[in-house]
Amino acid sequence: EAQLVESGGGLVQAGGSLTLSCVASGFTFDDYAIGWFRQAPGKEREGVSCISAIDRDTDYADSVKGRFTISSDNAKHTMYLEMNDLKAEDTAVYYCHARGSWGQGTQVTVSS
């Protein structure tokens, strides 16, 4: 069974940075689309960034373009989300997704 485990969340001041990690077990990221989502209190889960399955193109929500960077290391079965210049509105639980599986989520809180 495919499993994903996120880490790296925490409390950071506005303007700060965090890097989230998501480790996969039971599969590699090769040939699968992978992505990061987030859900803020009282809001629906939204897509933040993804890497396409074949071309490995990256895409970002408008709200994070220029601030967040998605990447993956297939040898380590790990995907990352580097987040810079964090804003209060980035506060949410962040989830990774791949091959139909979700991680348990990691809380990111940005204080203004």
N, C-alpha and C positions, 0 to 999 in steps of 0.2 A: 504494500500500500504506500502510495506517495505521501510524504509528509514534508511540511515546511515549518521552519522555526525561525521567527524574527528575533532580533535583538538590536540594541543600540538606541532605543528611545530614552527620553529623560526630560528634565526641566532645563530650559535654556532661556537666556534673555533675548529680547528682540535684537536682531542683527547678528546673532550668533549662528553657530553651525552644528550640525549633527550628521552622522553617517549611520544609516540603518543597514543591517545585514539580514539576509534570509538564506538559511542553509537547507538544501533539499536532501532528503534521503529516499532511496528507492528508485531514483531516476536522475538523469542529467538534463540540463536545459537545452541540449542540442535539439534543433528542429521543433522546439515548442515556443510559442509566444509566452513571454513572462511580463509581469507588471506589478506595479504598486498602486494601491488604492488607499483611501482614507475615509474615515467617518467621524465627523464632529458631532457633539451632543445635539440632539434634536434634528439632525440633518441626515439625508440619505448618503450611502456610501458612494464615493465618486472616484473616477480614475485619475491618477496623478501622472503616471508615466508608464511606458511599456517599450518592449523590444519585440519586433515582429519575428515570426517563426522562421522565415526563409532568408530574407535579406538582412536580418538583424538590424533593421532601421529602428531608430528611436523616435518616440513621440512624447509630447508633454502637454499637460493642461495649460491653458493660457496663463493661469494664475501662478504657475511655478516656472515658466520658461525663463531661462537665463539665471535661475537661482538653484535649480535642482539638476542633478545628473544621475542617470541610471546606467548601471554597468553590470557585467556578470563575469565570473571566472569559472569556466566549466570544469577546470581541473579541481577546483575546490567545491564544486556544486553549490556555489554561493552567488546570489545577486545582491547588489548594493543600491542604496539611494543616498547620494551625497546631497545634503541640504544646506545651503548657504543663505545668508541674509534672511534669516527666519523672521516671520511676522506673527503677530498674535493670531491672525486668521489661519495660520498653518496648524494650530492646535487641533489635534485629532488622534484617534487610534489609527495607526498605519498597518495595513495588511499587504502581504505579498501573495501573489497568485500565479500558479503555473500548473499546466496539465490538469485542470479541473479541481485543483486542491487549493485551500486557503491556509495561511498560517493563523496562529492564535491572536495575532495583533500585538503591537507595541505602542505604548502611549507616548506621544510627543506633546509637551506643554511649553508654549512660548509666552513668557511674561513680558508685558509691555512697560 
